Amino acid sequence: MTANTTDANAARAEFLETLGLSLPISEEDVQQAFLERVKSVHPDRGGTVEEFRRLERAYKQALQYARFRQGRRQWLRMVVDRYIHREKIIEEVKRLGGDVELEHVEWIKDDIGEDFAQMTERIIAIRVHGSSVDDRFIGTLQQHRMALDGLSELDLSSTAVTNEGVVQLGAFAYLRRLDLRDTSIDNTALTVLNSLRELEWLGLDGTQVNLLGRLMLGITRPFLLVHWGGRAVRASALLHRLLLVACAIYVALIFTATHVPIDVVEAPHWPVPIDKLVHLMMFAGLGFLGRAIITVSTPTPRRRSRAHRALIIAWLWLWIALYGLADELSQSLVGRSFDWYDWLADLAGVGVGLLMFAVFRTIVRTLAPNIWSLSDAELAALDHRRSLERLLSSLAES
């Protein structure tokens, strides 16, 4: 047995083992195995990014292997068509002084020979720079997108691309890295992110995307890593800082309002305890802000268990309750007295604030899905939709 045969068999065994399959296999076997495995491997369902990517690679390799075995003529025609488009892209990238990164499938070398196996290599990264690269280049990518189904990285930094060109990149839904540093794009170009749901890293240094664009990016894609100011930070970093400042100011206002000497306050003679209502409203705002800060501080979009969410809420409630207690006790320093009912109103206000945030989050998720933590039912639907999108994309190529 030759070294090439050994490598091919090892590669074949790896993707079969990842999918839990054994030879012989059909396209239906591969698709069913992928749909079954993705339920537990997807990052939103408790898996890791590395596990999910390994499953994706195994799925693509197994699907290619199944097609090759079931209908070589049709498979070869598809490979040749993709190869023609791939060479057009490579030629254009080389002409512009850029480079292309390819990925090859090991098992094919043993089955059809090393020379022909080169035709099956897939483009996974494109890097081009310079003022000669403009929107026409993106048009070329669109024209030959059949060969870009595996594209995960696109580097267009220091080019002449504009908003009009960047928004066309929505066709490459599985991009994970997009570098637009030192281009003339502004906030308008960020609309492309509505289509790039798999994007993990975005370069925006040297662009005209302003603070408003960054703030909106933090709201719509809080877990996206954005290279800004010479380093990569989460898109929600600016929003997080603004919320912290707002919370600090808000706490200062509460403290001031509750420590004004009593003889200065002219309380209206209402039949209802207006001071308790004021306490409830003030701490409702504090509960809302605290929950918002915790939400945008989450390092990953991984789904939390109900017990974990309950623990976070209890932790937040405890700390605000302790602050409310300290606030009441310190009022004696300015001639005011401790009131248990005021403190109970504070606790009720925190609950109202948490409920307000839950309603707000529901509205945001309705207007822009996939932003905040999703329910189990929504996660299952999202996983299924993503899997079907990949399956349909693969079937369309055959």
C-alpha positions as CSV (number, residue, x, y, z in Angstrom):
1,M,0.0,0.0,0.0
2,T,1.4,3.4,-1.0
3,A,1.7,6.4,1.2
4,N,-0.9,8.2,-1.0
5,T,-3.4,5.3,-0.5
6,T,-2.8,5.3,3.3
7,D,-3.4,9.1,3.5
8,A,-6.5,8.8,1.4
9,N,-7.9,6.0,3.5
10,A,-7.1,8.0,6.7
11,A,-8.9,11.1,5.4
12,R,-11.9,9.0,4.3
13,A,-12.1,7.3,7.7
14,E,-12.0,10.7,9.4
15,F,-15.0,12.2,7.7
16,L,-16.9,9.0,7.9
17,E,-16.2,8.7,11.6
18,T,-17.1,12.4,12.2
19,L,-20.5,11.8,10.6
20,G,-21.0,8.4,12.2
21,L,-21.2,6.6,8.8
22,S,-19.7,3.5,7.2
23,L,-19.3,2.6,3.6
24,P,-21.1,2.4,1.3
25,I,-22.8,5.8,1.6
26,S,-25.3,7.8,-0.5
27,E,-26.1,11.5,-0.6
28,E,-29.2,10.9,1.5
29,D,-27.1,9.1,4.2
30,V,-24.7,12.0,4.3
31,Q,-27.5,14.6,4.6
32,Q,-29.4,12.7,7.2
33,A,-26.2,12.1,9.3
34,F,-25.3,15.8,9.1
35,L,-28.8,16.9,10.2
36,E,-28.7,14.5,13.1
37,R,-25.2,15.5,14.2
38,V,-25.7,19.2,13.9
39,K,-28.3,19.1,16.6
40,S,-25.7,18.4,19.3
41,V,-22.5,19.9,17.6
42,H,-23.7,23.4,16.7
43,P,-22.3,26.1,19.1
44,D,-25.9,27.3,19.8
45,R,-26.7,23.8,21.1
46,G,-23.8,23.3,23.4
47,G,-21.1,22.3,20.9
48,T,-17.9,24.2,20.1
49,V,-17.0,26.2,17.0
50,E,-14.2,23.7,16.2
51,E,-16.5,20.7,16.4
52,F,-19.0,22.4,14.1
53,R,-16.4,23.3,11.6
54,R,-15.0,19.8,11.6
55,L,-18.6,18.5,11.0
56,E,-19.0,20.9,8.1
57,R,-15.8,19.8,6.5
58,A,-16.7,16.2,7.0
59,Y,-20.1,16.8,5.4
60,K,-18.7,18.5,2.3
61,Q,-16.1,15.8,1.8
62,A,-18.6,12.9,2.4
63,L,-21.1,14.5,0.0
64,Q,-18.4,14.9,-2.6
65,Y,-17.4,11.3,-2.1
66,A,-20.9,10.0,-2.3
67,R,-21.6,11.9,-5.6
68,F,-18.3,10.6,-7.0
69,R,-19.3,7.0,-6.3
70,Q,-22.9,7.2,-7.4
71,G,-22.4,9.1,-10.7
72,R,-18.9,9.8,-11.8
73,R,-19.9,11.4,-15.1
74,Q,-22.2,13.9,-13.4
75,W,-19.8,14.6,-10.6
76,L,-16.9,15.2,-13.1
77,R,-19.0,17.6,-15.1
78,M,-19.8,19.6,-11.9
79,V,-16.1,19.5,-10.9
80,V,-15.0,20.8,-14.3
81,D,-17.6,23.6,-14.3
82,R,-16.4,24.7,-10.8
83,Y,-12.8,24.4,-11.9
84,I,-13.4,26.8,-14.9
85,H,-15.0,29.4,-12.6
86,R,-12.2,28.9,-10.0
87,E,-9.5,29.5,-12.6
88,K,-11.2,32.7,-13.7
89,I,-11.2,34.0,-10.2
90,I,-7.6,33.0,-9.6
91,E,-6.5,34.6,-12.8
92,E,-8.2,37.9,-11.8
93,V,-6.8,37.8,-8.3
94,K,-3.3,37.2,-9.6
95,R,-3.7,40.0,-12.2
96,L,-4.5,42.4,-9.3
97,G,-1.5,41.2,-7.3
98,G,-3.4,39.3,-4.7
99,D,-3.3,35.7,-3.5
100,V,-5.8,32.8,-3.2
101,E,-5.8,30.0,-0.6
102,L,-7.0,26.6,-1.6
103,E,-8.2,23.6,0.3
104,H,-7.9,20.1,-1.1
105,V,-9.5,16.8,-0.4
106,E,-7.0,14.0,0.4
107,W,-9.0,11.0,-0.6
108,I,-9.5,12.1,-4.2
109,K,-5.8,11.7,-5.0
110,D,-6.0,8.0,-4.6
111,D,-9.3,7.6,-6.5
112,I,-8.7,9.7,-9.5
113,G,-5.0,10.7,-9.5
114,E,-3.1,13.7,-8.2
115,D,-3.3,15.8,-11.4
116,F,-7.1,15.7,-11.6
117,A,-7.5,16.0,-7.9
118,Q,-6.1,19.6,-8.2
119,M,-9.3,20.4,-10.1
120,T,-11.4,19.7,-7.0
121,E,-9.5,22.1,-4.7
122,R,-11.8,24.8,-3.2
123,I,-11.1,28.5,-2.7
124,I,-11.3,29.3,1.0
125,A,-9.6,32.6,1.2
126,I,-9.0,35.6,-1.2
127,R,-6.7,38.5,-0.4
128,V,-6.4,41.5,-2.7
129,H,-5.2,45.1,-2.1
130,G,-4.6,48.3,-4.0
131,S,-6.6,51.0,-5.7
132,S,-7.0,48.9,-8.8
133,V,-9.4,46.7,-6.8
134,D,-12.9,48.2,-6.9
135,D,-16.5,47.2,-7.2
136,R,-15.9,45.5,-10.5
137,F,-13.8,42.8,-8.7
138,I,-16.8,42.0,-6.4
139,G,-18.9,41.8,-9.6
140,T,-16.4,39.2,-10.9
141,L,-16.7,37.2,-7.7
142,Q,-20.5,37.3,-8.1
143,Q,-20.2,36.1,-11.7
144,H,-18.2,33.1,-10.6
145,R,-19.7,32.4,-7.2
146,M,-20.2,28.8,-8.1
147,A,-16.6,28.3,-7.2
148,L,-16.8,30.2,-4.0
149,D,-19.1,28.0,-1.9
150,G,-16.2,27.3,0.5
151,L,-15.1,30.9,0.8
152,S,-14.6,31.8,4.5
153,E,-12.2,34.7,4.3
154,L,-12.2,37.8,2.1
155,D,-9.6,40.5,2.5
156,L,-10.4,43.7,0.6
157,S,-8.4,46.1,2.8
158,S,-6.8,49.2,1.2
159,T,-8.9,48.9,-1.9
160,A,-11.3,51.2,-3.8
161,V,-14.4,49.2,-3.1
162,T,-17.5,51.3,-2.1
163,N,-20.7,50.7,-0.3
164,E,-22.4,49.6,-3.5
165,G,-19.9,46.8,-4.0
166,V,-19.7,45.7,-0.4
167,V,-23.5,45.2,-0.1
168,Q,-23.3,42.6,-2.9
169,L,-21.1,40.4,-0.7
170,G,-24.4,39.2,0.9
171,A,-24.3,36.4,-1.6
172,F,-21.4,34.8,0.2
173,A,-23.4,33.8,3.3
174,Y,-20.7,31.6,4.9
175,L,-18.0,34.3,5.1
176,R,-16.3,34.2,8.6
177,R,-13.7,36.9,8.1
178,L,-14.2,40.1,6.1
179,D,-11.5,42.8,6.1
180,L,-12.6,46.2,4.9
181,R,-9.9,48.3,6.6
182,D,-8.8,51.5,4.9
183,T,-11.6,51.6,2.4
184,S,-14.1,54.4,1.8
185,I,-17.2,52.5,3.1
186,D,-19.5,54.1,5.7
187,N,-22.5,53.0,7.8
188,T,-24.4,52.1,4.7
189,A,-22.1,49.1,4.0
190,L,-23.0,47.5,7.3
191,T,-26.4,46.4,5.9
192,V,-24.5,43.5,4.3
193,L,-24.2,42.0,7.8
194,N,-27.9,41.1,7.7
195,S,-26.9,38.3,5.2
196,L,-23.6,37.3,6.7
197,R,-24.9,35.5,9.7
198,E,-21.7,33.3,10.0
199,L,-19.3,36.3,10.1
200,E,-17.0,36.3,13.2
201,W,-14.4,39.0,12.4
202,L,-14.8,42.3,10.6
203,G,-12.0,44.9,9.9
204,L,-13.2,48.5,10.0
205,D,-10.0,50.5,10.8
206,G,-9.6,53.5,8.5
207,T,-13.2,53.5,7.2
208,Q,-15.9,56.2,7.4
209,V,-18.0,54.0,9.7
210,N,-18.7,56.4,12.6
211,L,-19.7,56.0,16.3
212,L,-23.4,55.7,15.4
213,G,-22.6,52.9,13.0
214,R,-20.5,51.2,15.7
215,L,-23.3,51.6,18.2
216,M,-25.9,50.1,15.9
217,L,-23.4,47.3,15.1
218,G,-23.2,46.6,18.8
219,I,-27.0,46.3,19.0
220,T,-27.5,44.1,16.0
221,R,-24.3,42.0,16.1
222,P,-23.0,42.2,19.7
223,F,-20.8,39.1,19.5
224,L,-19.0,40.0,16.3
225,L,-15.3,40.8,16.7
226,V,-14.5,44.2,15.1
227,H,-11.0,45.4,14.4
228,W,-11.1,49.0,15.3
229,G,-8.5,51.4,16.7
230,G,-5.7,48.9,16.1
231,R,-7.2,46.0,18.0
232,A,-10.1,43.5,17.8
233,V,-12.9,44.1,20.2
234,R,-16.5,42.8,20.4
235,A,-19.0,44.9,18.5
236,S,-20.9,45.5,21.8
237,A,-17.8,47.1,23.5
238,L,-18.9,50.7,22.8
239,L,-22.5,49.9,23.8
240,H,-21.2,48.3,26.9
241,R,-19.2,51.3,27.9
242,L,-22.1,53.6,27.2
243,L,-24.4,51.5,29.4
244,L,-21.8,51.5,32.2
245,V,-21.6,55.3,32.1
246,A,-25.4,55.6,31.9
247,C,-25.7,53.3,34.9
248,A,-23.2,55.3,36.9
249,I,-25.0,58.5,36.2
250,Y,-28.3,56.9,37.0
251,V,-27.1,55.6,40.4
252,A,-25.7,59.0,41.2
253,L,-29.1,60.6,40.4
254,I,-30.9,58.0,42.6
255,F,-28.5,58.6,45.4
256,T,-28.9,62.4,45.1
257,A,-32.7,62.1,45.0
258,T,-32.9,59.8,48.1
259,H,-30.5,62.0,50.2
260,V,-32.0,65.4,49.7
261,P,-32.8,66.7,53.2
262,I,-36.4,66.0,54.0
263,D,-37.3,69.6,54.7
264,V,-36.4,70.5,51.2
265,V,-38.8,68.0,49.7
266,E,-42.4,69.1,49.2
267,A,-44.3,65.9,49.0
268,P,-47.8,66.3,47.4
269,H,-50.8,65.2,49.6
270,W,-52.0,62.3,47.5
271,P,-54.2,59.5,48.8
272,V,-51.6,57.0,47.4
273,P,-48.0,56.5,48.7
274,I,-46.4,58.5,45.9
275,D,-42.9,58.1,47.4
276,K,-43.2,54.3,47.2
277,L,-44.1,54.6,43.5
278,V,-41.1,56.9,42.9
279,H,-38.9,54.3,44.6
280,L,-40.4,51.5,42.4
281,M,-39.8,53.5,39.2
282,M,-36.2,54.5,40.1
283,F,-35.2,50.9,40.8
284,A,-37.1,49.6,37.8
285,G,-34.7,51.7,35.6
286,L,-31.7,50.4,37.6
287,G,-32.9,46.8,37.0
288,F,-33.3,47.4,33.3
289,L,-29.9,48.9,32.9
290,G,-28.2,46.2,35.0
291,R,-29.8,43.4,32.9
292,A,-28.8,45.2,29.7
293,I,-25.2,45.5,30.9
294,I,-25.0,41.7,31.7
295,T,-26.5,40.8,28.3
296,V,-24.0,42.8,26.2
297,S,-21.1,41.6,28.5
298,T,-21.6,37.9,27.6
299,P,-18.3,36.8,25.9
300,T,-20.1,34.4,23.5
301,P,-23.6,33.9,22.1
302,R,-23.7,30.4,23.6
303,R,-27.2,29.5,24.9
304,R,-27.5,29.5,28.7
305,S,-29.5,27.0,30.6
306,R,-32.6,28.1,32.5
307,A,-30.8,27.5,35.8
308,H,-27.9,29.7,34.6
309,R,-30.3,32.5,33.5
310,A,-32.1,32.3,36.9
311,L,-28.8,32.5,38.7
312,I,-27.8,35.6,36.8
313,I,-31.1,37.3,37.6
314,A,-30.9,36.4,41.3
315,W,-27.3,37.7,41.4
316,L,-28.3,41.0,39.9
317,W,-31.3,41.3,42.1
318,L,-29.2,40.6,45.2
319,W,-26.6,43.3,44.4
320,I,-29.3,45.9,43.6
321,A,-31.1,44.9,46.8
322,L,-28.0,45.4,48.8
323,Y,-27.4,48.8,47.3
324,G,-31.0,49.8,48.0
325,L,-30.5,48.7,51.7
326,A,-27.3,50.7,51.9
327,D,-29.1,53.7,50.3
328,E,-31.9,53.5,52.9
329,L,-29.5,53.1,55.9
330,S,-27.3,56.1,54.8
331,Q,-30.3,58.5,54.7
332,S,-30.0,59.0,58.4
333,L,-26.9,61.0,57.7
334,V,-29.0,63.8,56.1
335,G,-31.8,63.7,58.6
336,R,-34.0,61.2,56.8
337,S,-35.1,57.9,58.3
338,F,-34.9,54.3,57.2
339,D,-38.2,52.9,55.8
340,W,-38.6,49.2,55.2
341,Y,-41.5,49.9,52.8
342,D,-39.2,52.1,50.7
343,W,-36.8,49.2,50.5
344,L,-39.6,46.7,49.5
345,A,-40.6,49.2,46.8
346,D,-37.0,49.1,45.6
347,L,-37.1,45.3,45.4
348,A,-40.4,45.4,43.5
349,G,-38.9,48.0,41.1
350,V,-36.0,45.7,40.2
351,G,-38.5,43.0,39.2
352,V,-40.4,45.5,37.1
353,G,-37.2,46.5,35.4
354,L,-36.2,42.9,34.6
355,L,-39.7,42.3,33.2
356,M,-39.4,45.5,31.1
357,F,-36.1,44.3,29.7
358,A,-37.6,40.9,28.8
359,V,-40.3,42.7,26.9
360,F,-37.8,44.9,25.2
361,R,-35.6,41.9,24.2
362,T,-38.7,40.2,22.7
363,I,-39.4,43.2,20.6
364,V,-35.7,43.4,19.4
365,R,-35.6,39.7,18.6
366,T,-38.8,40.1,16.6
367,L,-37.4,43.0,14.6
368,A,-33.9,41.5,14.2
369,P,-33.8,37.8,14.9
370,N,-30.6,36.0,16.2
371,I,-29.4,38.9,18.2
372,W,-30.1,37.9,21.8
373,S,-30.3,34.5,23.5
374,L,-32.8,32.3,21.7
375,S,-35.3,29.9,23.1
376,D,-35.0,26.1,22.6
377,A,-37.7,26.1,19.9
378,E,-36.1,29.0,18.1
379,L,-32.6,27.4,18.3
380,A,-34.0,24.2,16.8
381,A,-35.6,26.1,14.0
382,L,-32.5,28.1,13.4
383,D,-30.3,25.0,13.2
384,H,-32.7,23.3,10.9
385,R,-32.9,26.3,8.6
386,R,-29.1,26.6,8.4
387,S,-28.7,22.9,7.7
388,L,-31.3,23.1,4.9
389,E,-29.6,26.1,3.4
390,R,-26.4,24.2,3.2
391,L,-28.1,21.1,1.8
392,L,-30.0,23.1,-0.8
393,S,-26.8,24.9,-1.8
394,S,-25.0,21.6,-2.3
395,L,-27.9,20.0,-4.2
396,A,-28.1,23.0,-6.5
397,E,-24.5,22.4,-7.6
398,S,-25.3,18.8,-8.7
